Amino acid sequence: MKRPRTDRDEDIRSQIAVTLKNALQKRHVAPETAAKLLEVELGTLYKYLAGSMIPGGHVLWRACRELDLILDENGLRLARSGRRKRTAATEDAEQYELPFINETVAGDKVHLTIRKKDPEYVRVALRIKIAG
């Protein structure tokens, strides 16, 4: 049995619509592109933008990932930083730039060490402990 709609539902739907519109505008994403990114039909996206439909969880998750939005207890909003910065590599880079890493996972079952020896040499050591 569906519960009756409340004014709060209308506020949420309105906030999502405004945030999606702002995200598309600030990120310079066309509605056609946004529909593909969110994996919805273009008509459905326009319903979200008009505030006549609330996107489901998967669509909101893709919106956060693809449009750099944040969804938390305060609602849906644009991330402050704008477009995400690539941390490990750029699109035209030939390789990743690896900083010094020394990582242990799950009680020393996996141990990874990456060290930069000089500008042209990186040492990578991976140790896996097999329970037995």
C-alpha positions in Angstrom: 0.0 0.0 0.0 1.4 3.4 -1.0 1.7 6.1 1.6 0.1 9.4 0.7 2.5 12.1 -0.6 3.5 14.9 1.7 4.8 18.4 1.3 8.3 17.0 2.2 8.1 14.7 -0.8 7.5 17.7 -3.0 10.5 19.5 -1.4 12.8 16.6 -2.0 11.6 16.2 -5.7 12.1 20.0 -6.2 15.6 20.0 -4.6 16.7 17.0 -6.8 15.4 18.8 -9.9 17.2 22.0 -9.1 20.5 20.3 -8.3 20.4 18.2 -11.4 19.8 21.3 -13.6 22.6 23.1 -11.8 25.0 20.2 -12.3 24.3 19.9 -16.0 24.8 23.7 -16.4 27.9 24.0 -14.3 29.5 20.8 -15.7 28.6 21.8 -19.3 26.8 18.5 -19.9 24.0 18.3 -22.5 20.8 16.6 -21.5 21.3 13.9 -24.2 24.8 13.2 -22.7 23.5 13.2 -19.2 20.7 10.7 -20.1 23.4 8.3 -21.4 25.6 8.8 -18.3 22.7 8.1 -16.0 21.5 5.3 -18.2 17.9 6.6 -18.5 15.8 7.6 -21.4 15.9 11.3 -22.4 12.2 11.8 -21.6 12.8 10.3 -18.1 15.7 12.7 -17.5 13.4 15.7 -18.5 10.9 14.4 -15.9 13.6 14.5 -13.3 14.6 18.0 -14.3 11.0 19.2 -14.2 10.5 17.8 -10.8 7.7 15.4 -11.8 9.7 12.3 -10.9 12.3 11.4 -8.3 15.2 9.3 -9.6 15.7 5.9 -8.1 18.8 4.9 -6.1 20.8 3.6 -9.0 20.2 6.8 -11.0 21.2 8.9 -8.0 24.3 6.9 -7.5 25.3 7.3 -11.2 24.5 11.1 -10.9 26.9 11.3 -7.9 29.6 9.5 -9.8 29.2 11.0 -13.3 28.1 14.6 -12.4 30.2 14.9 -9.2 27.3 15.3 -6.8 27.0 14.5 -3.1 24.0 12.7 -1.6 23.9 12.7 2.2 21.7 13.6 5.1 21.6 17.2 3.9 20.2 16.2 0.5 21.7 16.2 -3.0 24.2 18.9 -3.9 27.1 19.8 -6.1 30.6 18.9 -4.8 32.6 22.0 -4.1 35.6 21.0 -6.2 33.9 20.9 -9.5 35.1 18.1 -11.9 37.1 15.4 -10.2 40.8 15.6 -10.6 42.6 12.5 -11.9 45.1 11.4 -9.2 47.1 8.6 -10.7 47.3 9.4 -14.4 46.1 11.8 -17.0 44.5 10.6 -20.2 47.5 11.2 -22.4 50.1 9.9 -19.9 52.0 6.7 -20.8 52.2 5.4 -17.3 51.0 6.0 -13.8 53.1 8.1 -11.4 53.4 6.1 -8.2 54.3 7.7 -5.0 56.0 5.7 -2.2 53.4 3.2 -1.0 53.7 0.6 1.8 50.4 -1.1 2.4 49.4 -4.1 4.5 45.9 -5.5 4.2 44.0 -8.1 6.4 46.6 -8.8 9.0 49.7 -9.1 6.9 48.1 -11.5 4.4 48.9 -9.0 1.6 51.8 -6.7 1.7 52.6 -4.3 -1.1 55.6 -2.0 -1.3 56.3 0.4 -4.1 59.5 2.5 -4.0 60.8 4.9 -6.4 64.6 4.3 -6.7 65.4 7.1 -9.1 63.7 8.9 -11.9 63.7 5.9 -14.2 63.4 3.0 -11.8 60.4 1.8 -9.6 60.7 -1.2 -7.3 57.4 -3.1 -6.7 57.2 -6.0 -4.2 54.1 -8.0 -3.5 54.0 -10.6 -0.7 50.9 -12.8 -0.2 50.6 -15.0 2.8 48.6 -18.1 2.1 46.7 -19.5 5.1 47.3 -23.1 5.6 
